[in-house]
Amino acid sequence: MQWLPEHVHHGVFLISSGKDSFFGTAYEGRRFRYDPGCMLPCDARARQTAQFFIDVEKYADEHIWSEPGQVLLIDNRRVLHARASAVQEPQREVQRISYHLKREAS
């Protein structure tokens, strides 16, 4: 993406994923990965990237849950997203469902 600063493409993070850890960037091949809970910046560019995501958070759209039963679908690898604390909403339920789409040959 042209609007992304160069450091987002090249900053190296140590990513902890359950039992495994690996190195990666926050943006690669049109896909995002950024979770400050499991991604440790390993270089100056990664630290700039972490700060970049903090700075642009103010431009994020907030989804307002206005009715029970609403569903929000997010492509985890194309959209950075987060959810607020549910401490005050113990009835709230989050379910993960994975869809694998087959692409037709063009």
FILUMTI-292725 format. One record per residue: residue number from 0; residue in three letters; chain; x, y, z of N, C-alpha, C in turn. Coordinates in nm, 2 decimals. Atoms other than C-alpha are relative to their C-alpha. Example, Ala and Ser with C-alpha at 12.3 -4.5 7.8 and 13.67 -1.06 7.14 Angstrom:
// residues 2
PT   k   r c    nxx    nyy    nzz   caxx   cayy   cazz    cxx    cyy    czz
PT   0 ALA A   0.09  -0.12   0.00   1.23  -0.45   0.78   0.09   0.12   0.00
PT   1 SER A  -0.09  -0.11   0.00   1.37  -0.11   0.71  -0.08   0.11   0.08
This chain:
// residues 106
PT   k   r c    nxx    nyy    nzz   caxx   cayy   cazz    cxx    cyy    czz
PT   0 MET A   0.08  -0.12   0.00   0.00   0.00   0.00   0.09   0.12   0.00
PT   1 GLN A  -0.08  -0.12   0.02   0.14   0.33  -0.11   0.00   0.10   0.12
PT   2 TRP A   0.01  -0.10  -0.11   0.01   0.53   0.19   0.07  -0.05   0.13
PT   3 LEU A  -0.07   0.05  -0.12   0.19   0.31   0.44   0.14   0.05   0.00
PT   4 PRO A  -0.14  -0.03  -0.01   0.52   0.43   0.57   0.09  -0.12  -0.03
PT   5 GLU A  -0.09   0.11   0.04   0.82   0.23   0.45   0.03  -0.10   0.12
PT   6 HIS A  -0.04   0.08  -0.11   0.90   0.11   0.80  -0.10  -0.11   0.03
PT   7 VAL A   0.10   0.10  -0.03   0.57  -0.08   0.82   0.03  -0.13  -0.08
PT   8 HIS A  -0.03   0.11   0.09   0.69  -0.30   0.53   0.13  -0.08   0.05
PT   9 HIS A  -0.14   0.05  -0.03   1.04  -0.36   0.68   0.03  -0.02   0.14
PT  10 GLY A  -0.03   0.01  -0.14   1.03  -0.34   1.06  -0.02  -0.15   0.04
PT  11 VAL A   0.00   0.14  -0.04   1.11  -0.68   1.21  -0.06  -0.02   0.14
PT  12 PHE A   0.06   0.03  -0.13   0.89  -0.82   1.50   0.03  -0.15   0.03
PT  13 LEU A   0.01   0.14  -0.04   0.93  -1.14   1.70  -0.14  -0.03   0.04
PT  14 ILE A   0.14   0.03  -0.01   0.59  -1.29   1.68  -0.02  -0.14   0.08
PT  15 SER A   0.03   0.12  -0.08   0.48  -1.54   1.95  -0.14  -0.05  -0.03
PT  16 SER A   0.13   0.05   0.03   0.21  -1.77   1.84  -0.02  -0.14   0.06
PT  17 GLY A   0.02   0.12  -0.08   0.12  -2.03   2.10   0.14  -0.06   0.03
PT  18 LYS A  -0.13   0.06  -0.03   0.42  -2.27   2.12   0.11   0.05  -0.09
PT  19 ASP A  -0.10  -0.04   0.09   0.59  -2.12   1.82   0.03   0.15   0.00
PT  20 SER A  -0.04  -0.14   0.02   0.78  -1.80   1.76   0.07   0.01  -0.13
PT  21 PHE A  -0.06  -0.02   0.13   0.89  -1.65   1.43   0.01   0.15  -0.02
PT  22 PHE A  -0.02  -0.14   0.03   1.00  -1.32   1.28  -0.08   0.03  -0.12
PT  23 GLY A   0.09  -0.04   0.11   0.78  -1.12   1.05  -0.01   0.15   0.01
PT  24 THR A   0.03  -0.14   0.01   0.67  -0.77   0.95  -0.15   0.02   0.02
PT  25 ALA A   0.14  -0.04  -0.02   0.35  -0.59   1.01  -0.09   0.00  -0.12
PT  26 TYR A   0.07   0.00   0.12   0.26  -0.58   0.65   0.08  -0.07  -0.11
PT  27 GLU A  -0.07   0.08   0.10   0.35  -0.83   0.38  -0.10  -0.05  -0.10
PT  28 GLY A   0.09   0.06   0.10   0.19  -0.92   0.05  -0.15   0.03   0.01
PT  29 ARG A   0.13  -0.05  -0.01  -0.12  -0.71   0.10  -0.07  -0.05   0.13
PT  30 ARG A   0.06   0.05  -0.13  -0.18  -0.86   0.45   0.07   0.06   0.12
PT  31 PHE A  -0.05  -0.06  -0.12  -0.15  -0.70   0.79   0.01  -0.11   0.11
PT  32 ARG A  -0.01   0.08  -0.12  -0.04  -0.86   1.11   0.06   0.10   0.10
PT  33 TYR A  -0.05  -0.09  -0.11  -0.01  -0.64   1.42  -0.08  -0.03   0.13
PT  34 ASP A   0.06   0.02  -0.13  -0.09  -0.74   1.78   0.10   0.03   0.10
PT  35 PRO A  -0.11  -0.03  -0.10   0.11  -0.57   2.05   0.01  -0.10   0.11
PT  36 GLY A   0.00   0.11  -0.10   0.02  -0.86   2.28   0.09  -0.11  -0.03
PT  37 CYS A  -0.08   0.12   0.04   0.22  -1.11   2.08   0.12   0.04  -0.09
PT  38 MET A  -0.11  -0.04   0.10   0.46  -0.90   1.86   0.09   0.10   0.07
PT  39 LEU A  -0.10  -0.08  -0.07   0.78  -0.77   2.01   0.09   0.07  -0.11
PT  40 PRO A  -0.08  -0.07   0.10   0.96  -0.50   1.80   0.15  -0.04   0.02
PT  41 CYS A  -0.13   0.04  -0.01   1.31  -0.61   1.72   0.10   0.10  -0.06
PT  42 ASP A  -0.09  -0.11   0.06   1.45  -0.30   1.54  -0.07   0.13   0.00
PT  43 ALA A   0.05  -0.13  -0.01   1.40   0.07   1.51  -0.12   0.02  -0.09
PT  44 ARG A   0.12  -0.01   0.09   1.16   0.03   1.21  -0.12  -0.06   0.06
PT  45 ALA A   0.11   0.07  -0.07   0.94  -0.21   1.41  -0.05   0.09   0.11
PT  46 ARG A   0.05  -0.09  -0.11   0.93   0.04   1.70  -0.08   0.12  -0.07
PT  47 GLN A   0.07  -0.10   0.07   0.83   0.31   1.45  -0.14  -0.05  -0.05
PT  48 THR A   0.13   0.06   0.05   0.56   0.08   1.31  -0.10  -0.01   0.12
PT  49 ALA A   0.09   0.01  -0.12   0.42   0.01   1.66  -0.05   0.14   0.04
PT  50 GLN A   0.04  -0.14  -0.03   0.41   0.39   1.72  -0.10   0.05  -0.11
PT  51 PHE A   0.08  -0.04   0.11   0.25   0.44   1.38  -0.15  -0.05   0.02
PT  52 PHE A   0.13   0.05  -0.02  -0.04   0.21   1.47  -0.07   0.07   0.12
PT  53 ILE A   0.06  -0.08  -0.11  -0.09   0.39   1.80  -0.05   0.13  -0.04
PT  54 ASP A   0.04  -0.13   0.05  -0.10   0.72   1.62  -0.12   0.00  -0.09
PT  55 VAL A   0.11   0.00   0.09  -0.35   0.62   1.36  -0.13  -0.06   0.06
PT  56 GLU A   0.12   0.06  -0.06  -0.59   0.45   1.60  -0.11   0.10   0.01
PT  57 LYS A   0.10  -0.10  -0.01  -0.77   0.78   1.64  -0.09   0.01  -0.13
PT  58 TYR A   0.08  -0.01   0.12  -0.89   0.75   1.28  -0.09  -0.13  -0.02
PT  59 ALA A   0.07   0.13   0.02  -1.04   0.40   1.33  -0.15   0.03   0.02
PT  60 ASP A   0.15   0.00  -0.02  -1.42   0.35   1.29  -0.04  -0.09   0.11
PT  61 GLU A   0.05   0.09  -0.11  -1.60   0.21   1.59  -0.13  -0.05  -0.05
PT  62 HIS A   0.13   0.06   0.03  -1.87  -0.04   1.52  -0.09   0.01   0.13
PT  63 ILE A   0.09  -0.01  -0.11  -2.17   0.03   1.74  -0.10  -0.12  -0.01
PT  64 TRP A   0.09   0.12  -0.01  -2.36  -0.28   1.85  -0.13   0.05   0.05
PT  65 SER A   0.13  -0.06  -0.03  -2.72  -0.16   1.84  -0.11  -0.10   0.03
PT  66 GLU A   0.11   0.10  -0.02  -2.92  -0.48   1.84   0.07  -0.14   0.03
PT  67 PRO A  -0.05   0.13  -0.03  -2.87  -0.83   1.98   0.01  -0.09  -0.13
PT  68 GLY A  -0.01   0.08   0.12  -2.76  -1.09   1.73   0.07   0.05  -0.12
PT  69 GLN A  -0.07  -0.06   0.11  -2.56  -0.86   1.51   0.13  -0.08  -0.02
PT  70 VAL A  -0.12   0.07   0.04  -2.27  -1.02   1.32   0.09   0.10  -0.07
PT  71 LEU A  -0.10  -0.08   0.06  -1.95  -0.84   1.22   0.10  -0.10  -0.06
PT  72 LEU A  -0.10   0.09   0.07  -1.73  -1.02   0.96   0.12   0.09  -0.03
PT  73 ILE A  -0.13  -0.07   0.03  -1.36  -0.91   0.94   0.10  -0.10  -0.06
PT  74 ASP A  -0.11   0.08   0.06  -1.09  -1.04   0.72   0.12   0.04   0.08
PT  75 ASN A  -0.11  -0.03  -0.10  -0.82  -1.06   0.99   0.13   0.05  -0.06
PT  76 ARG A  -0.12  -0.03   0.06  -0.54  -1.02   0.75   0.00   0.12  -0.09
PT  77 ARG A   0.00  -0.12   0.09  -0.66  -0.72   0.55  -0.05   0.12   0.08
PT  78 VAL A   0.05  -0.11  -0.09  -0.81  -0.51   0.84   0.06  -0.02   0.14
PT  79 LEU A  -0.04   0.00  -0.14  -0.65  -0.42   1.17  -0.13   0.02   0.08
PT  80 HIS A   0.12  -0.02  -0.08  -0.91  -0.45   1.44   0.03  -0.03   0.14
PT  81 ALA A  -0.02   0.03  -0.14  -0.95  -0.47   1.81  -0.14   0.00   0.06
PT  82 ARG A   0.13   0.00  -0.07  -1.23  -0.51   2.06   0.02   0.06   0.14
PT  83 ALA A  -0.01  -0.07  -0.13  -1.30  -0.32   2.38  -0.01  -0.11   0.11
PT  84 SER A   0.01   0.09  -0.11  -1.29  -0.49   2.72  -0.15  -0.04   0.02
PT  85 ALA A   0.14   0.05  -0.02  -1.59  -0.70   2.81  -0.03  -0.02   0.15
PT  86 VAL A   0.02   0.02  -0.15  -1.55  -0.68   3.19  -0.14   0.04   0.04
PT  87 GLN A   0.14  -0.05  -0.04  -1.88  -0.48   3.21  -0.11  -0.07  -0.07
PT  88 GLU A   0.10   0.08   0.09  -2.05  -0.72   2.96   0.03  -0.15   0.01
PT  89 PRO A  -0.03   0.14  -0.01  -2.01  -1.07   3.10  -0.08  -0.09  -0.09
PT  90 GLN A   0.09   0.08   0.09  -2.29  -1.19   2.86   0.05   0.00  -0.14
PT  91 ARG A  -0.05  -0.01   0.14  -2.09  -1.09   2.55   0.07  -0.13  -0.04
PT  92 GLU A  -0.06   0.12   0.05  -1.98  -1.38   2.34   0.07   0.03  -0.13
PT  93 VAL A  -0.07  -0.01   0.12  -1.72  -1.38   2.07   0.03  -0.14  -0.05
PT  94 GLN A  -0.02   0.13   0.06  -1.70  -1.67   1.83   0.09   0.02  -0.12
PT  95 ARG A  -0.09   0.00   0.12  -1.43  -1.74   1.57  -0.05  -0.10  -0.10
PT  96 ILE A   0.03   0.09   0.11  -1.53  -1.89   1.24   0.09   0.03  -0.11
PT  97 SER A  -0.10  -0.02   0.11  -1.29  -1.95   0.96  -0.07  -0.04  -0.13
PT  98 TYR A   0.05   0.03   0.13  -1.39  -1.94   0.60   0.12  -0.01  -0.10
PT  99 HIS A  -0.11   0.01   0.10  -1.16  -2.06   0.32  -0.07   0.01  -0.13
PT 100 LEU A   0.06  -0.03   0.13  -1.27  -1.92  -0.01   0.09  -0.05  -0.12
PT 101 LYS A  -0.07   0.04   0.11  -1.17  -2.09  -0.33  -0.01   0.11  -0.11
PT 102 ARG A   0.00  -0.10   0.10  -1.07  -1.85  -0.60  -0.02  -0.07  -0.14
PT 103 GLU A   0.02   0.05   0.13  -1.19  -1.92  -0.95   0.11   0.05  -0.09
PT 104 ALA A  -0.11  -0.05   0.10  -0.93  -1.91  -1.23  -0.06   0.10  -0.10
PT 105 SER A   0.05  -0.10   0.09  -0.97  -1.61  -1.45   0.06  -0.01  -0.14
